Amino acid sequence: MFEQFCKTLCSNEPYITIEVNPPHGSSIDSVLESIKNVGLQNKITGFSVTDNPLAKLKMCGVLSAIKLQQAFNKPVIATMSMRDKNKLSLQSTLLGANDFDLRCILALTGDPAKFSDQPEVKGVLERDSTLLLSIIYHLNNGLDYSNKALNPAPKPIYPFAVTNSYARNMKSLQKRIIKKLNYGARAIITQPVYNLENAKELLEIFDEAKSMSIRDTAKDAQLILGQFPIVRSKTANFIDDKVPGISVPKDIIDEMNLAAMDGEEKEQEVGFMLSKRIFDEVMNLHPKVHLMTHNRFDLCSDLIG
């Protein structure tokens, strides 16, 4: 399953993954039902599952990913955040997940614990996401992080990483990409992209980064362009003003602001039209996309068509 998943990623075939957020509750069944209701599992290459984003309490991401993978027989990328786990816990979780054939891991540093909705939460954060990438490198060589042989050795693990989609100095962004490639990342998912020029620049600096990496795996590494559909004016303004590493073009913000003046229905109609145009343009340029919609699976289905 995972070998074909990564083969599709490295080919010229369309590759679409959908982000799934586990619930603030003890069952993910309602989320699975929402996916089934629109038949989304038949339109995509795989899923990803988040790990307590913004340090807000959710059902365990790894366990949710296992259930999602078993429900649809589709590969799932499980996010693991450095914020909540030390290297012992990370290794233990990876080994357990491996036995359930959950083998695509998205390494994140994680949002700060100060954002949490739980009282007096403290982050662990032994290091940034490169520690998790390094652990996966060891495991893929049959060793734990202390270089002791594992018996049995785990099946191959495919590490993913993330990058901002925009920076005032794009070379600084490129340096961070090179660092993650050097630690063995097989694919890097960008923050949302909202115009073709931004997408083209990311692809250009990524290709350069691959050639500058010291790791053999970098030559086959892939860039996956993030997409977050905007169907509300306030969302467009918030992302552009408050979310680091993302840039929403002024013409999109202006168009959304004007649409909002004509009511919510018009606002959502224009928002979907703009999002669909961006999605189609990006797929035509580079058909490797990761969709994030806060579990709006109907919206995902409509965008893909």
C-alpha positions as CSV (number, residue, x, y, z in Angstrom):
1,M,0.0,0.0,0.0
2,F,2.6,2.5,1.1
3,E,5.1,1.6,-1.7
4,Q,2.4,2.3,-4.3
5,F,1.4,5.5,-2.5
6,C,5.0,6.8,-2.7
7,K,5.3,5.6,-6.3
8,T,2.2,7.7,-7.2
9,L,3.7,10.6,-5.4
10,C,6.9,10.4,-7.5
11,S,5.1,9.8,-10.8
12,N,3.2,12.1,-13.1
13,E,-0.1,10.8,-11.9
14,P,-2.4,13.1,-9.8
15,Y,-1.8,12.8,-6.1
16,I,-4.3,14.3,-3.7
17,T,-4.4,13.9,0.1
18,I,-7.0,15.2,2.5
19,E,-6.4,16.4,6.0
20,V,-8.6,14.9,8.7
21,N,-9.0,16.4,12.2
22,P,-9.9,13.9,14.9
23,P,-12.8,14.9,17.2
24,H,-12.8,16.4,20.7
25,G,-14.4,13.1,21.8
26,S,-13.8,9.4,22.1
27,S,-14.8,8.2,18.6
28,I,-13.9,9.1,15.0
29,D,-16.9,7.2,13.6
30,S,-18.9,10.3,12.7
31,V,-15.9,11.7,10.8
32,L,-15.6,8.4,8.8
33,E,-19.3,8.6,8.1
34,S,-19.0,12.1,6.7
35,I,-16.2,11.0,4.3
36,K,-18.4,8.0,3.2
37,N,-21.4,10.2,2.6
38,V,-19.7,12.1,-0.2
39,G,-17.6,9.2,-1.5
40,L,-14.4,11.2,-1.0
41,Q,-12.3,8.1,-0.4
42,N,-12.9,7.2,-4.1
43,K,-11.5,10.5,-5.4
44,I,-8.2,10.8,-3.5
45,T,-4.8,9.1,-3.1
46,G,-4.8,9.1,0.7
47,F,-5.4,10.9,4.0
48,S,-3.5,12.7,6.7
49,V,-4.4,13.0,10.3
50,T,-3.5,15.9,12.6
51,D,-2.0,15.7,16.1
52,N,-3.7,18.2,18.5
53,P,-3.3,21.2,16.3
54,L,-3.0,24.6,18.2
55,A,-2.4,22.4,21.3
56,K,-6.2,21.8,21.5
57,L,-7.3,18.5,22.9
58,K,-8.4,16.0,20.2
59,M,-8.6,12.2,20.0
60,C,-5.1,10.6,19.5
61,G,-3.9,11.2,16.0
62,V,-2.0,8.0,15.5
63,L,-4.9,5.8,16.7
64,S,-7.3,7.8,14.6
65,A,-5.0,7.3,11.6
66,I,-5.0,3.5,12.1
67,K,-8.8,3.4,12.2
68,L,-9.1,5.6,9.2
69,Q,-6.6,3.5,7.2
70,Q,-8.4,0.3,8.2
71,A,-11.8,1.8,7.3
72,F,-10.9,2.8,3.8
73,N,-7.9,0.8,2.9
74,K,-6.2,4.0,1.9
75,P,-2.7,5.1,3.1
76,V,-2.7,7.6,5.9
77,I,0.0,10.1,6.9
78,A,0.0,10.4,10.7
79,T,1.2,13.7,12.1
80,M,3.5,13.5,15.1
81,S,4.3,16.7,17.0
82,M,7.5,17.2,19.0
83,R,5.5,19.4,21.4
84,D,4.0,16.5,23.4
85,K,6.5,13.6,23.2
86,N,10.1,12.9,24.1
87,K,12.4,10.7,22.0
88,L,11.4,7.6,24.1
89,S,7.7,8.1,23.5
90,L,8.3,9.0,19.8
91,Q,10.2,5.7,19.2
92,S,7.7,3.6,21.1
93,T,4.7,5.1,19.1
94,L,6.5,4.6,15.8
95,L,7.3,1.0,16.5
96,G,3.7,0.3,17.6
97,A,2.3,2.1,14.5
98,N,4.6,0.1,12.3
99,D,3.0,-3.1,13.5
100,F,-0.4,-1.8,12.4
101,D,1.2,-0.8,9.0
102,L,0.9,2.9,9.6
103,R,4.2,4.0,8.0
104,C,3.8,7.5,6.6
105,I,4.7,10.1,9.3
106,L,4.5,13.9,9.1
107,A,7.1,15.4,11.4
108,L,6.1,18.6,13.1
109,T,7.6,20.8,15.8
110,G,4.0,21.6,16.9
111,D,2.1,24.7,17.9
112,P,3.2,26.2,21.2
113,A,1.6,24.7,24.4
114,K,0.5,28.2,25.4
115,F,-2.3,28.0,22.8
116,S,-3.8,25.0,24.6
117,D,-7.3,24.9,25.9
118,Q,-6.1,22.7,28.8
119,P,-4.9,24.3,32.1
120,E,-1.2,24.5,32.8
121,V,-0.1,22.4,29.8
122,K,3.7,22.3,29.3
123,G,5.4,21.3,26.1
124,V,8.1,18.6,26.0
125,L,9.9,19.7,22.9
126,E,13.3,18.1,23.2
127,R,14.1,19.5,19.8
128,D,12.4,20.6,16.6
129,S,11.0,18.2,14.0
130,T,14.4,17.2,12.7
131,L,14.8,15.0,15.8
132,L,11.8,12.9,14.7
133,L,13.2,12.8,11.2
134,S,16.5,11.6,12.7
135,I,14.7,8.9,14.7
136,I,13.0,7.7,11.6
137,Y,16.3,7.5,9.8
138,H,17.7,5.3,12.6
139,L,14.6,3.0,12.6
140,N,14.8,2.6,8.8
141,N,18.3,1.3,9.4
142,G,17.0,-1.2,11.9
143,L,18.3,0.8,14.9
144,D,16.8,2.7,17.8
145,Y,18.1,6.2,18.6
146,S,20.9,4.8,20.8
147,N,22.0,2.6,17.9
148,K,20.8,-0.7,19.4
149,A,19.6,-3.2,16.8
150,L,15.8,-3.7,16.8
151,N,14.4,-7.2,16.6
152,P,12.4,-7.4,14.4
153,A,13.4,-4.4,12.4
154,P,10.5,-2.1,11.4
155,K,9.1,-2.0,7.9
156,P,10.2,1.1,5.9
157,I,8.8,4.4,7.3
158,Y,8.2,7.3,4.9
159,P,8.9,10.7,6.6
160,F,7.1,13.8,5.5
161,A,7.8,17.4,6.6
162,V,6.3,20.9,6.1
163,T,7.4,24.3,5.0
164,N,5.9,27.8,4.8
165,S,4.7,28.8,1.4
166,Y,5.9,32.3,1.6
167,A,8.8,34.3,3.1
168,R,10.1,37.8,2.4
169,N,13.4,36.1,1.8
170,M,12.7,32.9,0.0
171,K,16.3,31.8,0.3
172,S,15.9,31.5,4.1
173,L,12.9,29.2,3.4
174,Q,15.0,27.2,1.0
175,K,17.6,26.7,3.7
176,R,15.0,25.2,6.0
177,I,13.9,22.9,3.2
178,I,17.5,21.7,2.6
179,K,17.8,21.0,6.4
180,K,14.7,18.7,6.3
181,L,15.8,17.0,3.2
182,N,19.2,16.3,4.8
183,Y,17.4,14.7,7.7
184,G,15.7,12.3,5.3
185,A,12.3,13.9,4.5
186,R,10.9,12.1,1.4
187,A,8.2,14.8,0.8
188,I,7.5,18.3,2.0
189,I,4.0,19.7,2.3
190,T,3.7,23.5,1.9
191,Q,1.4,25.9,3.7
192,P,-1.6,26.9,1.5
193,V,-0.7,28.4,-1.9
194,Y,-3.0,31.0,-3.4
195,N,-1.5,31.9,-6.8
196,L,0.5,30.3,-9.5
197,E,3.6,32.5,-9.2
198,N,4.0,31.5,-5.6
199,A,3.6,27.8,-6.6
200,K,6.2,28.2,-9.4
201,E,8.7,29.9,-7.1
202,L,8.3,27.1,-4.5
203,L,8.9,24.4,-7.1
204,E,12.0,26.2,-8.3
205,I,13.6,26.6,-4.9
206,F,12.6,23.0,-4.0
207,D,14.4,21.7,-7.1
208,E,17.4,23.7,-6.2
209,A,17.2,22.4,-2.6
210,K,17.2,18.8,-3.8
211,S,20.4,19.4,-5.7
212,M,22.0,21.0,-2.6
213,S,21.1,18.2,-0.2
214,I,23.7,15.8,1.1
215,R,21.1,12.9,1.4
216,D,20.6,10.4,-1.4
217,T,16.9,10.2,-0.8
218,A,16.6,13.9,-1.7
219,K,16.8,13.2,-5.4
220,D,13.4,11.5,-5.3
221,A,11.8,13.9,-2.8
222,Q,8.6,15.6,-3.8
223,L,7.0,18.9,-3.0
224,I,3.2,18.8,-2.2
225,L,1.4,22.1,-2.6
226,G,-1.0,22.9,0.3
227,Q,-4.5,24.1,-0.5
228,F,-6.9,25.7,2.0
229,P,-10.1,26.8,0.2
230,I,-11.3,30.2,1.3
231,V,-15.1,30.7,1.3
232,R,-15.4,33.5,3.8
233,S,-14.0,37.0,3.6
234,K,-13.0,37.1,7.3
235,T,-11.0,33.9,6.7
236,A,-9.1,35.4,3.8
237,N,-8.2,38.5,5.9
238,F,-7.3,36.5,9.0
239,I,-4.9,34.2,7.1
240,D,-3.2,37.1,5.3
241,D,-2.9,39.2,8.4
242,K,-2.3,36.7,11.2
243,V,-0.9,33.4,9.9
244,P,2.9,33.5,9.3
245,G,4.3,31.9,6.2
246,I,1.2,32.4,4.0
247,S,0.3,35.2,1.5
248,V,-3.2,35.8,0.1
249,P,-3.1,38.0,-3.0
250,K,-4.8,41.4,-2.6
251,D,-7.1,40.8,-5.5
252,I,-8.6,37.7,-3.8
253,I,-9.1,39.6,-0.6
254,D,-10.7,42.5,-2.4
255,E,-13.0,40.1,-4.4
256,M,-14.0,38.3,-1.2
257,N,-14.7,41.5,0.7
258,L,-16.9,42.8,-2.1
259,A,-18.8,39.5,-2.3
260,A,-19.4,39.6,1.5
261,M,-21.2,42.9,1.0
262,D,-23.9,41.1,-1.0
263,G,-24.6,38.5,1.6
264,E,-23.3,35.1,2.8
265,E,-24.6,33.1,-0.1
266,K,-22.8,35.4,-2.6
267,E,-19.7,35.3,-0.5
268,Q,-19.6,31.5,-0.5
269,E,-20.3,31.3,-4.2
270,V,-17.4,33.6,-5.0
271,G,-15.2,31.9,-2.5
272,F,-15.8,28.5,-4.0
273,M,-15.3,29.9,-7.6
274,L,-11.9,31.4,-6.6
275,S,-10.9,28.2,-4.7
276,K,-11.8,26.0,-7.5
277,R,-9.9,28.1,-10.0
278,I,-6.7,28.0,-7.8
279,F,-7.1,24.3,-7.2
280,D,-7.4,23.5,-10.9
281,E,-4.5,25.8,-11.8
282,V,-2.2,24.2,-9.2
283,M,-3.2,20.7,-10.3
284,N,-2.4,21.6,-14.0
285,L,1.0,23.0,-12.9
286,H,2.0,20.3,-10.4
287,P,-0.7,17.6,-9.6
288,K,0.6,17.0,-6.0
289,V,-1.9,18.6,-3.6
290,H,-2.8,18.4,0.0
291,L,-6.3,19.8,0.9
292,M,-7.1,21.3,4.3
293,T,-10.7,22.2,5.0
294,H,-11.3,21.6,8.7
295,N,-13.3,18.4,7.9
296,R,-15.4,20.1,5.1
297,F,-15.4,16.9,3.1
298,D,-18.3,18.1,0.9
299,L,-16.1,21.0,-0.1
300,C,-13.2,18.8,-0.8
301,S,-15.4,16.6,-3.0
302,D,-16.8,19.5,-4.9
303,L,-13.3,21.0,-5.5
304,I,-11.9,17.7,-6.9
305,G,-15.0,17.2,-9.0
